[in-house]
């Protein structure tokens, strides 16, 4: 029988140490529950960083994945397949945009948006070659590629990976005036997370996104929303930018686009923006493959038909109200939207990792970020009674 100790020792010996996971070895998952190799069950309060909003191994997704993989798995984009056209139309119909470009990972989708914004800046806006600039925010997390880490403000992400990619300006997250001052004739785009995930579920000041969108519109700058973690129901809306009633020029989607079953990401925008790509400009062997498209189509239907954004809004409000009743010497404050909550600990608490380990002992899997924040992000199919079960264990850990 496979044991936790055996798996950890093997992974530590043969796997690169670029992660520091909790020492639990999972082998099964269904809905909000996962099971380790010894048979112990846990409630998943991370949802694979919001990739499994629909729950683990949703039966409809399993069925589609099995059926499509048995029929046709991969054609590359050298040929057409009968799933991509329908995903493209359904995603555009759902979001109201004119075109989509499919990729695999979130990082690839961000790279796609960066390339689209730069090419649009040169071909449509008319900026001089190689002068385009993209404005980003401090505390951002958009991925791990060399270009993306070049504009991170976390020094660890950049340490040892230079030379870094130029062409980015950083402003404080939530600072409208700093953004206004940073915009110049060479500005191609503003790339922003409507709510910052890896920074600890940081919600910007109300009006920040709306004012920045207006500045973008006046200055012919593309507003690009990275909704990889915050999108597809997580915050109580289909997309987090909808909380401020704005419409970005480009939206980056990933994670829950496949319900955790397969790597699928996409960029949606107008024909003017994505129309700058010509054959050979950009691509991916697996991007838009039949399995990915079939799974994504079903994943989107589940989000809408099971009303996951509405569930997230209602249950998230319920949970954060309950959390705020906890009398804890360790908690500084709570923040978030929908079923996406950051428990921000005091510096004197000794770090969030030990609290996540204590939650693990009580049957809840959550993950720390930036040392002092515990992230709460269960699958959106969770029920009120299950939240109550989890709350009692969270209260015990935070109180003792």
N, C-alpha and C positions, 0 to 999 in steps of 0.2 A: 504494500500500500504506500502511495506517495504521501509524504509528510511535509508539514510546513518547514521544519528544519532542513530537510533534504533540498527542497526547492530554493530556499533562501541561500543556502551554501553554494548550490550549483550556479544560481544567477549571479551571486557575488563573485564567483570565480571566473565565469565565462562571459558575463555581460559587462559592458562599459558602465561605469558608475555615474551616469549623468542624471540619475533620479535618486531620491531618498524616500521611497514609498513606506507606508506603514507596513509592519511585518505581519501581514495577513495574506494568505495565498488562496485566491478565489478560483472556484472550479465550476460553479453554476450560478445562474441568475434568472429570476422571473419577476416581472413587475418591479416593485420597490425593494425586493429582497435578493440578497446574494448569499452564497454558501461557500465556506472554505473547504480545503481538502480533508479536514477532520470531521466535517459535517456540521460545524457551528454556523448558524444563520445570523445575518446582520441586515439592518435596514440601511440602504445606501442613501447617504445624505450629501453626495457629491454629484451623482448622476453623470460620471465621466466628464466633469466640467461642462455639464448641460448638454452633452451629446445624446443622453438617453432620456430626454423629456417624456417620451412615450412609454418609458419603462423598459426594463431588460427583456430582451427576446419577445417583443410583442408578437402574439400569434399571427397577426396579419402580415407583419414584416417577415417573419420566418417563412411563411407560406410563399410569399412573393419571391424571396431570395432563393428558396429551393427550386421553385418552378422556373424562374428565369435562368438560374445557373445550369439547370439541366437542358435548357433549350438553346441559349447562346450567351456566352460570357463576355467575349471581347472581340471587337473588330478593328480597333484603333480608329482614328478619324480618317484613315485612308479610304474607308468605305462608310456608308450610312447604315444606321440601324433603325429599327422600328420603335424604339423607346425614347430616344433623345428628342425627336420632334414634339412628342406629347408632353415630356417634362418641360421643355422650353415654353410651350404654349401655356401649360397649367401654372408654371411659376410666374410667367408674365401676367397672366390673368389675375392671379392671386395678389401680386404686388403692384400692378398697374404700370409696370415698366415695359418698354418696347422690345428689348433684347436681353438675352442672358448668355453667359459664357461659362461652361461647366469645367470644374477642375476637381481635384481630389482632396487635398488638405486645406485647412484654413490659411496656412502660410502661403500656399500657392495662390489662393484666391486674393490675398492681400497683394502679392507680387503682381498679379494680373491687374488689379485696380491701379497700382502705382504706374505700371507700364501704360495703361489706357489713359490715365490722367496726363502723363508726360507727353504722349503722342498727340493727344487732343490739344494740349497746350501749344505744341509746335505747328500742327497741321490746321487747327481751327482757330485758336486764339491768336496765333501769329507771333509767339515769343521766339527770340533768337535761339538758334540751336545750342543745346547743352546749358541753357540758362534757367530752365524751369526749376521751381522750388515748391516743395510741399511742406505745409505747416502741420505739426503734430503737437501732442500734449505731453507734459511731464507725467510720469507714472504710467505711460502707455504700455500695453502689451499687444502686439499685433502678430507675433510669430517668432521663429528662430532662424530664419535665413540670414545670410550675411548682410544683405541690404536692410532687412527689417531691424536687426539688432543695432545697425549703425545709428538709428535715431532713438534707441532706447535710452532712458535715463537711469537704468539700473546698470551700474558699472560691471557687475559680475557677468551680465549677458555679453559684454563687449571684450572682457579681459582675455587677451591672447588671441583674438580673432581679427586683428587689423591686417592691412589697411582697410579702413571703413569707407562706406559709400557716401559721397557728398550729396548735397541737394535738398537737405531738410533743415527746417527751423523749428525750435521747440519753444512753446509757450506754457505757462502754468495752466493746469487743467482747471477750467471754470472761470478763467480771467478774460472777460470780453474785451476790455481795453487793451490788454496785451495782444490779443488776436487782431484787433483793429490796427494797431501799430505795426504788426508783423506783415500785414498784407502789402504787397507791392506789385508793380506791373508784371513781374516775372512769376508771381504766385500762380501755380497751376491748380492746387487743391488743398483742402483742409481735411485731413484724415483723422477721425476721432471715434472713440468708443462712446456711445451715448451714456453708458454706465461702465466704469472700468472694473473688470473682473479680477484680474491677477493682482491689482493694487489693493484688493480687499472689498469689493462691491462698493465702489465709491460713486455716489450719485452727485452729479454737478448741481450747482445752485440753479434754482428754477429760473428759466429764461435764458440761460447760457446758450443752449443749442439753438434756440429760436433767433436770438440776436446774431449769433455767428452765421446762421443760414441767411439772414437778411444782408449781412456784410458780404457774404460770398456772392449773392445774387447781384448786388450793386457793383461789384468789382469783377464780375465774370470769372469767378473762382469756383471750382467744383467742390461741393460739399459731399464728402465720402464717409458714410457711416459703416463702421465695422460692427456688424451684428452677429458675429460668429458665436459668441457666448450669450449675448443678451437677447438674441432674436428667437423667433418661432415659439413665443409664448412664455418664456422664462420670467419676464418682469410684469406679467399681467396684461400685456398687449401682444399682438403678433410681433411687432418690433418695438424696441424701447424708444426710438425717436418719435413714435406716435404719442407719447405722453406730452410732448410739446407741440403737437399738431404741425409738424414740419414735413417736408418731402425732400430727402437728399437727392442729389444728382446721380449718385451711385451707392448701391448697398451690397455689402459683402456678407455672404451667408455660408454657414458650414455646420459642423457638429450635429445638431438635431435634424438637419436636412435629411439624414438617413436613419435617425432613431438609434444610432449607435451600432448599426448592423454592417456598415461598410463605409469607407472614406468617400464622402461626397461634399463638394463645396461649389459655390457659384457666385458670379458677380452679375447683378442686374443694373441696367441703366437705359438711357435713351439711345435711339439709333444714331444720333449725332456723336455720342461718346464711344460706344462699342463698335460703331461703324468705321472707326479709324483703323481697325485691324484688317489686314489683307492676308490672303493665304500665305503661310510661311512666317508671319510675324510672331506668332505665339501659338503654343499648343501643349498637348500632353497625350501620351500613348493611352493612358487609362481614363483621362477626362472624358466624361460623356459616354462611358461604356454601358452596354445594355443592362448589366446587373445594377450598376449605380443608379441609372435613370429609373428603372422599375422600382427599386427600393425607395428612392426619393419621392417618386410619385405617390406611393402608398403612405410614406411617412407624413407628407403634407396633408393627405386626406384625413389621417388619424388626428392630426393637430386640430383641424377644423371640425370634423364630425364629433370628436369627443370633447370639444370646447375646452381645450387645454389652456389657452390664454385666460379665459374667464375663471377657470378653476384656480389658476395661479394667483389671479388678482384677489379672489375671495379668501382662499386659504392662506395666502401670504399675509394679508392684513390680520387675519385671525392669529397666526403664529407670532408675528412680531409684537402684537398686543400682549400675548401671554408671556413672551420672553421678557418684556419690559416690567413684568411684575416680579421678576426674580431679584431677590436681595443678595447680591454677590459682591464680595470684597475685591474680586478680580476684574470685573467688567467695567469698562469706561463708558461705552454706549453701543447701541445697535443702529444699523442703517441698512437700507436696501429697498427693493420694490418687488412685489410679487413673491414668489417662492425663491428668492435670491437675497439672502440676508448675510451681512457680515457682523459677527460678534467681535467687537474691538476691545481687546484686553488692555489693562493698564500695564505700563512697563514693569511694574513691581510684581506682575503675575507670574513671571518666570517663563514667558514664551507660550505660544499656542500649541506647540507640538505635544506637550505633556497632557494637555486637555483633550486633544484628539486621541491620544493613546488611552486615556481614561474612558472616553466615549466608546472606543473600540471594545474595551472590557465589558461594557454594558450593552453591546450589540448594535452600536451605531457607528457607521463609517463616515467621517467628515475629514476635511483636510485643512491644514493651516496654510496661510499665505503671508508673506512679508513678516514672518515671525510672530506678530501680535494679533493676527486676525484669524478667527475660525469661520470658514465659509459654510453656509447652510444652503443646499441646493438639491433637494430630493426630486425624483421623477415627478412630473406634474400630474400623474394619475393617482398620487397618494390621497388617502381619505382622511377625513377629519379625525376619526378615532385613532388612526395610525399616527397622526401628528400629536395627538394627546399622549400616546404611548411614548413617543420620542421626547416630547417636552419634559415629562417626568424625569427621564434619565439625564437630559441636558441640565435640568434644574439641580439635580443631585450633584453632578460634576462641577457646576459653576458655584454651588453653595458651600462645598466642603473644601 
